[in-house]
């Protein structure tokens, strides 16, 4: 494989030599495509707006949307039924621990930038942001309760989001929905961040199973590269792969804070 490091459409690339290689049966790809195909990510340092515009992918057809929605409804309903004992027990344990409500609602940015409220089991103290400043959760965050540490590690706190899937605000699989505060800042910091909002946010996603929990702009940049790959290449098969890998992440308690 020959990887072309400069712009695909000209510039300083040795196009004649690359064409000779291709005519001899050697596969020639640009660096962005190489990373996409081998690492499952679209690297921010190797992609251009032209590559995104003129490349393949980003298919948001009507049939694909309908099939994905039907898949979400069937799977979310089944998961709610199967997880109902866990949901009831978790609600009771969170209530017994006291110091706040069982659930918490928080505004997030969804499809096409529309705002919605995500619902989770409360895993932090009720006064976690008493100063009004949004903050990412950190490793060994003292705002997380004892019960919260367990349900976050096992991702049980995410279960109420299945009802957001049924309501149509979320999908089972998609980019993680972020808070408006972080979306505003990350859109300014990271190129193509807004592209995440061309699909519904997900309970789980390609970035969630490929990268640990992020708590910085650098982490957000790494996860964005996986999110862009998903937005460009999402299919029902990829969704099923992600759901399968999510089971492994939950069982091994990987990536949670």
VEXDREN-2710 file (C-alpha; in Angstrom, 1 decimal):
% VEXDREN-2710
k/r/px/py/pz
1/UNK/0.0/0.0/0.0
2/UNK/1.3/3.5/-0.9
3/UNK/-0.1/6.2/1.4
4/UNK/-0.1/9.7/-0.2
5/UNK/0.6/12.3/2.5
6/UNK/-0.4/15.5/0.7
7/UNK/-3.7/16.7/-0.7
8/UNK/-5.5/14.1/-2.8
9/UNK/-6.3/16.4/-5.7
10/UNK/-2.9/17.8/-6.5
11/UNK/-0.4/19.9/-4.6
12/UNK/3.1/18.4/-4.2
13/UNK/2.1/14.8/-4.6
14/UNK/4.1/12.8/-7.2
15/UNK/0.9/12.0/-9.1
16/UNK/2.6/10.4/-12.1
17/UNK/4.6/8.0/-10.0
18/UNK/1.6/7.2/-7.9
19/UNK/-0.4/6.5/-11.1
20/UNK/2.4/4.1/-12.2
21/UNK/2.1/2.3/-8.9
22/UNK/-1.7/2.0/-9.2
23/UNK/-1.5/0.7/-12.8
24/UNK/0.9/-2.0/-11.6
25/UNK/-1.7/-3.2/-9.1
26/UNK/-0.4/-1.5/-6.0
27/UNK/-3.2/0.0/-4.0
28/UNK/-2.8/3.7/-3.5
29/UNK/-4.8/5.5/-0.8
30/UNK/-4.4/8.9/0.9
31/UNK/-3.5/9.1/4.6
32/UNK/-7.1/10.0/5.7
33/UNK/-8.5/6.9/4.0
34/UNK/-5.7/4.8/5.4
35/UNK/-6.5/5.8/9.0
36/UNK/-10.2/5.3/8.3
37/UNK/-9.9/1.8/7.0
38/UNK/-7.2/0.6/9.5
39/UNK/-8.1/2.4/12.7
40/UNK/-11.8/3.0/12.3
41/UNK/-11.4/6.8/12.8
42/UNK/-11.2/9.9/10.7
43/UNK/-8.0/11.7/11.8
44/UNK/-8.4/15.5/12.3
45/UNK/-4.8/16.1/11.3
46/UNK/-5.1/14.3/8.0
47/UNK/-8.6/15.2/6.7
48/UNK/-9.8/18.2/4.8
49/UNK/-13.2/19.6/4.0
50/UNK/-12.7/18.6/0.4
51/UNK/-12.1/15.0/1.4
52/UNK/-15.3/14.9/3.4
53/UNK/-17.4/16.6/0.8
54/UNK/-16.2/14.6/-2.2
55/UNK/-15.6/11.3/-0.5
56/UNK/-18.2/8.5/-0.1
57/UNK/-20.3/7.8/3.0
58/UNK/-22.5/10.2/5.0
59/UNK/-25.6/8.4/3.7
60/UNK/-28.7/9.5/5.6
61/UNK/-31.3/8.0/3.3
62/UNK/-35.0/7.6/4.3
63/UNK/-35.0/3.8/4.2
64/UNK/-31.9/3.7/6.5
65/UNK/-33.5/6.1/8.9
66/UNK/-36.7/4.0/9.1
67/UNK/-34.8/0.7/9.6
68/UNK/-32.7/2.2/12.3
69/UNK/-35.7/3.7/14.1
70/UNK/-37.5/0.3/14.0
71/UNK/-34.4/-1.4/15.3
72/UNK/-34.1/1.2/18.2
73/UNK/-37.7/0.7/19.2
74/UNK/-37.6/-3.1/19.2
75/UNK/-34.2/-3.3/21.0
76/UNK/-35.0/-0.6/23.6
77/UNK/-38.3/-2.1/24.5
78/UNK/-36.7/-5.5/24.9
79/UNK/-33.8/-4.1/27.0
80/UNK/-36.2/-2.2/29.3
81/UNK/-38.2/-5.4/30.0
82/UNK/-35.0/-7.5/30.6
83/UNK/-33.4/-4.8/32.7
84/UNK/-36.5/-3.9/34.7
85/UNK/-35.4/-5.8/37.9
86/UNK/-32.0/-3.9/37.7
87/UNK/-33.9/-0.6/37.2
88/UNK/-36.1/-1.2/40.2
89/UNK/-33.2/-2.3/42.5
90/UNK/-31.1/0.6/41.4
91/UNK/-33.8/3.1/42.0
92/UNK/-34.3/1.7/45.5
93/UNK/-30.6/1.8/46.4
94/UNK/-30.2/5.3/45.1
95/UNK/-33.2/6.4/47.2
96/UNK/-31.9/4.7/50.3
97/UNK/-28.6/6.4/50.0
98/UNK/-30.5/9.7/50.2
99/UNK/-29.0/13.1/49.6
100/UNK/-31.0/13.8/46.4
101/UNK/-33.5/12.6/43.9
102/UNK/-33.3/9.1/42.2
103/UNK/-33.1/10.5/38.7
104/UNK/-31.6/13.7/37.3
105/UNK/-32.5/15.5/34.1
106/UNK/-29.9/17.5/32.2
107/UNK/-30.1/19.4/28.9
108/UNK/-28.1/17.9/26.0
109/UNK/-27.7/18.7/22.3
110/UNK/-29.3/16.2/19.9
111/UNK/-30.1/15.7/16.2
112/UNK/-29.4/18.9/14.2
113/UNK/-28.5/20.8/17.3
114/UNK/-31.9/20.5/18.9
115/UNK/-32.0/20.5/22.7
116/UNK/-33.6/17.7/24.8
117/UNK/-33.4/16.5/28.3
118/UNK/-31.5/13.3/29.1
119/UNK/-32.5/11.3/32.2
120/UNK/-30.1/9.1/34.2
121/UNK/-29.9/7.6/37.6
122/UNK/-28.3/10.1/39.9
123/UNK/-24.7/9.1/40.6
124/UNK/-23.4/12.4/42.0
125/UNK/-24.2/14.6/45.0
126/UNK/-27.2/16.8/44.4
127/UNK/-24.9/19.9/44.8
128/UNK/-22.3/18.6/42.4
129/UNK/-22.3/21.9/40.5
130/UNK/-23.5/24.3/43.1
131/UNK/-21.4/27.1/41.6
132/UNK/-23.3/26.7/38.4
133/UNK/-20.2/25.9/36.3
134/UNK/-20.4/22.7/34.2
135/UNK/-17.4/20.3/34.7
136/UNK/-16.5/17.0/33.3
137/UNK/-16.3/14.1/35.7
138/UNK/-12.8/13.2/36.7
139/UNK/-11.1/10.0/38.0
140/UNK/-11.8/9.6/41.7
141/UNK/-14.2/12.6/41.5
142/UNK/-15.4/13.3/45.0
143/UNK/-18.8/14.4/43.7
144/UNK/-19.6/10.8/42.9
145/UNK/-21.5/9.0/45.6
146/UNK/-20.7/5.5/46.8
147/UNK/-23.6/4.0/44.9
148/UNK/-22.8/6.2/42.0
149/UNK/-19.3/4.7/41.6
150/UNK/-20.8/1.2/41.2
151/UNK/-23.6/2.1/38.8
152/UNK/-21.3/4.3/36.7
153/UNK/-18.7/1.5/36.5
154/UNK/-21.4/-0.9/35.3
155/UNK/-23.1/1.7/33.2
156/UNK/-26.4/1.1/35.0
157/UNK/-26.8/4.9/35.4
158/UNK/-27.4/5.0/31.7
159/UNK/-30.5/2.7/31.6
160/UNK/-33.1/5.4/31.9
161/UNK/-31.8/6.7/28.6
162/UNK/-33.6/3.8/26.9
163/UNK/-36.8/5.8/27.4
164/UNK/-35.2/8.7/25.5
165/UNK/-34.7/6.2/22.7
166/UNK/-38.4/5.2/22.7
167/UNK/-39.3/8.9/22.7
168/UNK/-37.1/9.5/19.6
169/UNK/-34.6/11.9/21.1
170/UNK/-31.8/9.3/21.1
171/UNK/-30.8/6.2/19.3
172/UNK/-29.3/3.1/20.9
173/UNK/-26.0/3.8/19.0
174/UNK/-24.6/7.2/18.1
175/UNK/-22.3/9.9/19.4
176/UNK/-22.5/10.7/23.1
177/UNK/-24.9/13.6/23.7
178/UNK/-23.0/16.6/25.1
179/UNK/-24.2/19.5/27.2
180/UNK/-24.7/22.9/25.4
181/UNK/-21.9/24.5/27.4
182/UNK/-19.4/21.9/26.1
183/UNK/-20.8/21.8/22.6
184/UNK/-20.3/25.6/22.3
185/UNK/-16.6/25.4/23.4
186/UNK/-15.7/22.3/21.5
187/UNK/-17.2/23.6/18.3
188/UNK/-14.8/26.5/18.5
189/UNK/-11.9/24.3/19.4
190/UNK/-12.3/21.3/17.1
191/UNK/-13.0/21.2/13.4
192/UNK/-16.1/19.3/12.2
193/UNK/-17.4/18.8/15.7
194/UNK/-20.9/19.9/14.6
195/UNK/-21.0/17.0/12.2
196/UNK/-21.8/14.7/15.2
197/UNK/-25.2/16.3/15.3
198/UNK/-26.2/15.0/11.8
199/UNK/-27.3/11.7/13.5
200/UNK/-29.1/11.1/16.7
201/UNK/-27.0/10.8/19.8
202/UNK/-26.7/7.3/21.3
203/UNK/-26.8/5.5/24.6
204/UNK/-23.6/3.8/23.4
205/UNK/-21.4/4.5/20.4
206/UNK/-18.2/3.8/18.4
207/UNK/-16.2/6.3/20.4
208/UNK/-17.5/5.0/23.7
209/UNK/-16.3/1.4/23.0
210/UNK/-13.0/2.5/21.4
211/UNK/-11.9/5.2/23.8
212/UNK/-12.0/5.7/27.5
213/UNK/-14.1/8.3/29.2
214/UNK/-13.0/11.8/28.2
215/UNK/-12.5/14.7/30.6
216/UNK/-10.6/17.2/28.4
217/UNK/-10.5/18.9/25.0
218/UNK/-7.7/16.5/24.0
219/UNK/-10.0/13.5/24.9
220/UNK/-12.9/15.1/23.0
221/UNK/-10.6/15.4/20.0
222/UNK/-9.7/11.7/20.1
223/UNK/-13.4/10.7/20.5
224/UNK/-14.5/13.0/17.7
225/UNK/-12.3/11.1/15.3
226/UNK/-14.3/7.9/16.1
227/UNK/-17.6/9.8/16.0
228/UNK/-16.8/11.1/12.5
229/UNK/-16.1/7.6/11.4
230/UNK/-19.5/6.5/12.7
231/UNK/-21.3/9.4/11.1
232/UNK/-19.7/8.6/7.8
233/UNK/-20.0/4.9/7.8
234/UNK/-22.9/4.0/10.1
235/UNK/-25.0/0.9/9.1
236/UNK/-27.2/-1.5/10.9
237/UNK/-24.4/-4.0/10.9
238/UNK/-22.0/-1.5/12.5
239/UNK/-24.6/-0.7/15.1
240/UNK/-24.8/-4.4/16.0
241/UNK/-21.0/-4.6/16.3
242/UNK/-21.0/-1.6/18.7
243/UNK/-23.8/-3.1/20.8
244/UNK/-21.9/-6.4/21.0
245/UNK/-18.7/-4.6/22.0
246/UNK/-20.7/-2.6/24.6
247/UNK/-21.6/-5.8/26.4
248/UNK/-17.8/-6.5/26.8
249/UNK/-17.2/-2.9/28.0
250/UNK/-19.9/-3.3/30.6
251/UNK/-18.8/-6.7/31.8
252/UNK/-15.2/-5.6/32.1
253/UNK/-16.2/-2.2/33.7
254/UNK/-13.9/-0.4/31.2
255/UNK/-13.8/3.3/30.7
256/UNK/-16.2/4.6/33.3
257/UNK/-15.3/7.3/35.8
END
